[in-house]
Amino acid sequence: MAGTQATTSEEAGGSRRLGWLRPPDGGPEGRMSLYDHLRELRYRVTISIGGIVLGALLCIFFYEALIDFFLAPWNKARAVLEANGATTEIVNTGVTQPFTLAVLVCVLGGVAISAPIWLWQIWAFVAPGLVAKEKKYALAFVGVSLPLFFAGAALGYYIWPTGIQVLLGFTPENQGITNLLDMANFLAMEIKVMLVFGAAFLLPVVVVGLNLAGVVRGYMLKKARKMVVFGSVVLAAVATPTTDPFSMLALAVPVTVMFLIAEAICRVWDRKRGITEETATEFSVDLEDGR
């Protein structure tokens, strides 16, 4: 009997020590206290960071390939610039920068590789608080958002060489000027371009989501069309890190087109629900009682 109790005590102690490896139970009705929610958040963050770290360690074996990927736009632009007589070099400055660059590249690769892990952890943390209808919409938005984001990032990566050519093309010819680009700064700007393009491509998802939530209506988007087109150009001019006109137009045109598509979807959706400018007040949200 004493031996059984000792074994049970050891198992309980081991269970407590390894408890962080499992999310807290929500009970029969799925309810948790604030403390349990914080424990679950800690668990989700730990698993996500662990996935990123493992992905980064895996990327060590593909470090050269990753460098080739990030430098491909530079090499493409460099070939054109040197054919026009410009001299360009990309360099590491300082003793520690090669190591810092290696860590940064591997971490970025780890974030990309582990995306299914940390995205699932985000979904698993949010999903229990949603009803069935909300889960359906959330899954649909996630399913649409990821391809749009990666499509935008891919477009940014594709037009990045042209941005380099435009900016470095202002170098005076036959003056003995060599353009030295810091590798870390170059990589940071390349990532910014990809992130800006990726985030901009999420505009239709945001617009449709606001429409489903009753915040905006299709007829309102139609009235704001000119302002949105103008705003997309201003946004592209401000948000594009390269500041060259080609990159600005490469961002402004797709954003405008996607807004028009989102507007069409919202108007069709409103028409199915019988929402027009005249009947919109019947479907408005009462901010006082939430209905």
PyMOL commands that set and color helices and strands:
alter all, ss='L'
color gray80, all
select helices_A, chain A and resi 2-17+19-21+34-83+97-113+115-129+132-168+183-200+203-212+218-223+225-239+245-272+280-283
alter helices_A, ss='H'
color red, helices_A
select strands_A, chain A and resi 87-91+178-182
alter strands_A, ss='S'
color yellow, strands_A
deselect
rebuild
show_as cartoon
